[in-house]
Amino acid sequence: MNKKTSFKSSETQDNRTAGFDSVELEIIRALQRKGRATNEEIGDLVGLSPSATSRRIHSLESRGVIVGYQAMIDHGVLGASVTVFVRVTLERQSATALQSFESAIRRCNSVASCHLMAGDYDYMLQVKVADMGDYERVHQQELSRFPGVRRLESNFAVREVVGREIKI
């Protein structure tokens, strides 16, 4: 049974990483751990010169594998320690309605992520706010005023259990 389980998990891993050689995968892993690593540091890990490492990284960027670099921010330190998940239902799901909503949501700085959903509601938002009063402000002055919004359902997170990028 263990052999079968490990076979399935390695098969899944192979499907996710198909089209990448082992050096590319190691570069991706290194950048996931430390996005500010130098080409020399990554090259030491994967057995390449800094210039060859740089070429590999640029190739991954140009192929759209690496889409950017970001700093991981502790929102609590910045005064946005409350996470609210908001389910949004629109009045209609036409292309114009979706585009109008998406354009407006991009301008709301309290929205950490927005996902178009399949199922009972149209969008799932992750909102970061300071407290309940701050969320009330965001809800009244921004979210409820976005074009085409019919219904908002909010759930407050008690605490984050896992928060990470998916590792290769």
Rosetta blueprint (number, residue, H / E / L):
1 M L
2 N H
3 K H
4 K H
5 T H
6 S H
7 F H
8 K H
9 S H
10 S H
11 E H
12 T H
13 Q H
14 D H
15 N H
16 R H
17 T H
18 A L
19 G L
20 F L
21 D L
22 S H
23 V H
24 E H
25 L H
26 E H
27 I H
28 I H
29 R H
30 A H
31 L H
32 Q H
33 R H
34 K L
35 G L
36 R L
37 A L
38 T L
39 N H
40 E H
41 E H
42 I H
43 G H
44 D H
45 L H
46 V H
47 G L
48 L L
49 S L
50 P H
51 S H
52 A H
53 T H
54 S H
55 R H
56 R H
57 I H
58 H H
59 S H
60 L H
61 E H
62 S H
63 R L
64 G L
65 V L
66 I L
67 V L
68 G L
69 Y L
70 Q L
71 A L
72 M L
73 I L
74 D L
75 H L
76 G L
77 V L
78 L L
79 G L
80 A L
81 S L
82 V E
83 T E
84 V E
85 F E
86 V E
87 R E
88 V E
89 T E
90 L E
91 E L
92 R L
93 Q L
94 S L
95 A H
96 T H
97 A H
98 L H
99 Q H
100 S H
101 F H
102 E H
103 S H
104 A H
105 I H
106 R L
107 R L
108 C L
109 N L
110 S L
111 V E
112 A E
113 S E
114 C E
115 H E
116 L E
117 M L
118 A L
119 G L
120 D L
121 Y L
122 D L
123 Y E
124 M E
125 L E
126 Q E
127 V E
128 K E
129 V E
130 A L
131 D L
132 M H
133 G H
134 D H
135 Y H
136 E H
137 R H
138 V H
139 H H
140 Q H
141 Q H
142 E L
143 L H
144 S H
145 R H
146 F L
147 P L
148 G L
149 V E
150 R E
151 R E
152 L E
153 E E
154 S E
155 N E
156 F E
157 A L
158 V L
159 R L
160 E L
161 V L
162 V L
163 G L
164 R L
165 E L
166 I L
167 K L
168 I L
